Amino acid sequence: FETACRAIEYNSPLARATTLLVDLEDVGNVVEICQITSMNFRTVKVAGGLRDTIRQDGMLRWESELYHKHAAWRNAEGQTNGSSQQLPSNELSYGSSVTSNDAIDTCYSLIFYHLENLLHNNRPLADSMVSACAAVQDKLFLTRLFIFLLESSNIDTLLRIDSSEAESFLKKQNNADLICRYYSVQGKHLEGGRVAYERACSPQSIPLGQRIEWLTRAQTCFRTAQKSQRRS
């Protein structure tokens, strides 16, 4: 979370807003404000290829403060160093040639920074924030969300997200156990049984014991799916 920590340390307006909203337990608006901000930095197609939309009219003041040290920080550092002379602001900035990807990373990183803290300290609020994240239509953001949950060992949280994007992401991981668990959590036992059966019959070199385990798992899934069908 280096990007988020830097934004918080140097008092970025967006970082301040997200911290305040989390303190108010308004996690839905944390996600929304970061998403709205990130949308200002999408790229557009032009004759020469892609161009950052924000570059059409130059860098805006609020954009600069999203990454760069505020004047107050620069003055404080100058006094600490025993020098009242100001260096050019771009020499004291974090990335004087900020790109759209830098901006989007900052927006996403702030969401995941707060989400990580809530997952450890306030599970109900974290679940609300995950629901707000999962409702976002931005595929780039959803992929980053799924990667974050997977790499931060919050797999159970990831498996509870009911969306075609989550299912597609998990399929791409080439992990039969993971996608099978996802189908089980989502109540899609027939699909889970198919995954387990295909794994058991895989032409790859798999120990006999593991094949038997996968066949047993497939049988359990199919039986559960059959029982669910009867109830309906």
Secondary structure, 3 states (H helix, E strand, C coil): CHHHHHHHHCCCHHHHHHHHHHHCCCHHHHHHHHHHHHHCCCEEEECCEEEEHHHHHCCCHHHHHHHCCCHHHHHHHHHHCCCCCCCCHHHCCCCCCCCHHHHHHHHHHHHHHHHHHHHHHCHHHHHHHHHHHHCCCCHHHHHHHHHHHHHCCCHHHHHCCCCHHHHHHHHCCCCHHHHHHHHHHCCCHHHHHHHHHHHHCCCCCCCHHHHHHHHHHHHHHHHHHHHHHHHC
